[in-house]
Amino acid sequence: MIYRLLGRTGVRVSSLALGCMNFGGRTDAATSTEIIDRAIDAGVNFIDTADVYGHDPGDFLVGRGRSEEIVGKALRGKRDAVVLATKAHFPMSDNQNDRSNSRLHIIASVEASLRRLDTDHIDLFQVHHPSNDIPIDETLRALDDVVRAGKVRYIGVSSFGAWQIVESLWVAKELGLNRVISEQPSYHLLDRRVERELLPMARTYGIAVLPWSPLAGGFLTGRYRKGEGPPPGSRFAEFWTGDTADQHFVDRAFAVNDAVASIAETHGGTPAQVALAWSLAQPGVTAPVIGPRTSEQLTDLLGSVDLTLTPDDLARLDQVAPPGRAIVPYYGFDGMAMVPWGPHVNRW
């Protein structure tokens, strides 16, 4: 396993972060615990979850918090071996104040996550999504308070635009507050728009970049075939509609898959390993967040750290997936806001 600095903190984290979105939802507690144990044994010391993870497939508002509970139990006796990250922003109940980035919600979310994770501190607490109706100084003051109280070590954000992060750095400096140290963007071969501003900004200001969905929702694993619907049990099968096919299963996306599969064959690896190896090779990337649903998927994904792409491989991928451009914006990420697919979208 390779270890990299988490932004400017001096904390070293594994170059793959274990994402826990499936835990408690598509992946049961026993399998989730097995995945966590195997990841730690393989050298992964960075675990990323969120208060809303664990929701039932197809219904975002049922089962929130289960992932944190599973992670907390799995880490008993191992807590100090990992850098533990979680997030808050999205609704946790029907209470209109139990969401967003207000001081009231941030502080309540930290306390609730501490209970579910069965720990006395969170290493990285992240704002899961920007709130354009709440001034960033309110959010930062609340985050600064939980850091000074010893309940949180560092703070980060997810799906923020470059300008929003720079604004937060300016506000933190002006008010003498703890600053953001990381950002989680949607970033993969099929959507490279964050290379325009976000990645250069992150390298300039020492922001760790933790790409989520580095496999484009599993599309880059080679599991999907042109002219066919998604396999039963796959992520896209849960949300399959005619619009899904028109927007995502397009010729240019499959051309990327073909190139990835060809390179994988050359290296004796798998398409998923090539897609992750590409992510690991991008300047400014700290640790892609992988989200295995099974132990077998974890084994496959871990193999990416041993696969080194050649300059010719990278040039070939640049040809089919041009830098700074999007072939398929799977999550509608435009550098400022994220609009995910699924039946829950209008509830956010």
C-alpha positions, 0 to 999 in steps of 0.5 A, a space after each residue: 500500500 502507498 501512503 500519502 499526506 492528507 493535504 498539509 496536515 502531516 497525516 499519512 493516509 493510504 492511497 485508497 480510501 475505503 468508502 462505506 456507502 453500501 454498508 447497511 444498504 446493499 451490503 449487510 453488516 456481516 459482509 461490511 465488517 469483513 470488508 473493513 477487516 480485510 481492507 485494514 489487513 491490506 494496509 488501508 488506514 483511511 475509512 470514509 462514511 457519512 451519516 446518511 449512508 446505509 439507506 435502503 436501495 431505492 429509498 434515500 430516507 430509510 435506514 440513514 445512519 446504519 453505515 456509521 453504526 456498522 463501521 463503529 462496531 467493526 472498528 472496536 479495538 482498531 480505532 487508532 489504526 485508521 483515519 476515520 472520516 464522515 460527513 453531514 448535510 443531507 436530511 436525517 429526518 423530516 425535521 426541516 432543520 435536520 439538514 443543510 450546513 447550519 450551525 444547529 445541524 452541524 453540531 447536532 450531526 457531529 454529536 450523533 455521528 460520534 454516538 453511532 461511530 462509538 468513538 470520542 473523536 472524528 478524524 475528518 468531518 466533511 460538509 457533504 454538499 454546499 448550502 448556497 443559502 447559508 453563509 460559509 462563516 456560520 458553517 466554519 464557526 460551527 466546525 471550528 468549535 467542534 475542532 477546538 472541543 476535541 471532537 473533530 481533528 480536521 474538516 473537509 468538504 465534498 462537491 464544492 466548487 473551487 471558488 467556494 473552497 477559496 472563499 472558505 479559506 479566506 473566511 477562515 483566515 479573516 476570522 482565525 478559524 480552522 481551515 478546510 483541508 480536503 475536498 471530495 469531488 466526482 472525478 473519473 475518466 468519463 468526467 474530468 471537468 474538475 481538472 480545469 479549476 478545482 485540481 489546480 486550486 487544490 494543489 496551490 492551497 494544499 487541499 487533499 483531493 479524495 475523488 468519489 465514484 472513481 469508477 463512474 458508478 461501476 461503469 468503468 469496471 467493464 461490467 456493462 455492454 453496449 446495446 444491453 441493459 444493466 446486469 441484475 443487481 448492478 447499481 445502474 439496474 436500480 435506477 434504469 430508465 430510458 433516460 439512463 440509457 440515453 444519457 449514460 450508455 453512449 458510444 463515447 463512454 463505451 469507447 473509453 471502456 474499450 480502451 480501459 479493457 485493452 490496457 487491462 489485458 496488456 497489464 494482466 489486470 482488470 478494467 477497474 484496476 486500470 481506472 483506479 490506477 489512472 486516478 492514482 496517477 493524476 496530479 493532486 489526487 490523494 486517495 480515490 474513495 472505493 466503494 466495494 459491495 463485496 469482498 471480491 470487489 475489494 480484492 479487485 480494487 486493491 490490486 490497482 496500487 500494484 498496477 502502473 500505467 505507462 506514458 503510452 497508456 495515459 496518452 491513449 486514455 487522454 485520446 478517448 477521454 480528453 482532459 478537462 472534459 466530460 463524456 458523461 456527467 454521471 452525477 451532474 457535477 459541474 464543479 459547484 453542485 451535484 445532482 445525483 440520479 435516483 428517485 430521491 433527488 427531489 427530496 434534497 
